[in-house]
Amino acid sequence: MSGNNNNSGNTGGGSKGSTPMSQSDASRIQSANAKSGSDMSSGGFAARAQGAGDRNANAGGQQSGGTKK
């Protein structure tokens, strides 16, 4: 088998039925990445997760904290 890593499955991007990223989800991702010494740059996964959480919160989709009253 050659060294091709061709992922022909789910490519993400918010497919139908997926759960949107919340700000609290993004916070957990950032915390875990910081503790493990992972990439904390502005182009890293944690930053992209925070951007998605912020966009969803601004769209009215999620509240930070995870519970609605």
C-alpha positions as CSV (number, residue, x, y, z in Angstrom):
1,M,0.0,0.0,0.0
2,S,1.3,3.4,-0.9
3,G,1.8,6.3,1.6
4,N,-1.4,8.1,0.5
5,N,-3.6,9.2,3.3
6,N,-6.8,9.7,1.4
7,N,-9.7,10.2,3.8
8,S,-12.8,9.6,1.7
9,G,-15.2,9.6,4.6
10,N,-16.7,12.5,6.6
11,T,-14.8,15.7,6.0
12,G,-16.5,17.6,8.8
13,G,-17.9,21.0,7.8
14,G,-21.1,20.7,9.9
15,S,-22.9,17.8,8.1
16,K,-26.6,17.5,8.6
17,G,-27.5,16.2,12.1
18,S,-24.2,17.3,13.7
19,T,-23.9,19.3,16.9
20,P,-22.6,22.8,16.5
21,M,-19.5,23.9,18.4
22,S,-20.3,25.8,21.6
23,Q,-18.1,28.3,23.4
24,S,-17.8,25.9,26.3
25,D,-16.7,23.1,23.9
26,A,-14.0,25.4,22.5
27,S,-12.9,26.2,26.0
28,R,-12.4,22.6,26.8
29,I,-10.4,22.0,23.6
30,Q,-8.2,25.0,24.3
31,S,-7.5,23.8,27.9
32,A,-6.7,20.3,26.8
33,N,-4.3,21.6,24.1
34,A,-2.6,23.9,26.4
35,K,-2.1,21.2,29.1
36,S,-0.7,18.8,26.5
37,G,1.6,21.3,24.9
38,S,-0.2,21.2,21.5
39,D,-0.2,23.9,18.9
40,M,-1.7,27.1,20.4
41,S,-1.1,29.3,17.4
42,S,-3.8,31.3,15.7
43,G,-4.0,28.7,12.9
44,G,-4.3,25.7,15.3
45,F,-7.3,23.6,16.0
46,A,-8.1,25.3,19.3
47,A,-8.2,28.7,17.7
48,R,-10.5,27.4,14.9
49,A,-12.7,25.7,17.5
50,Q,-13.0,29.0,19.3
51,G,-13.9,30.8,16.1
52,A,-16.6,28.3,15.4
53,G,-18.0,28.5,18.9
54,D,-18.1,32.3,18.6
55,R,-19.8,32.2,15.3
56,N,-22.4,29.8,16.6
57,A,-23.0,31.9,19.7
58,N,-23.4,35.1,17.6
59,A,-25.9,33.2,15.4
60,G,-28.0,32.5,18.5
61,G,-27.3,28.8,18.4
62,Q,-25.6,28.2,21.7
63,Q,-25.1,29.8,25.1
64,S,-21.8,29.6,26.9
65,G,-22.0,27.4,29.9
66,G,-23.9,24.6,28.2
67,T,-27.3,24.9,29.9
68,K,-30.3,27.0,29.0
69,K,-32.7,28.3,31.6
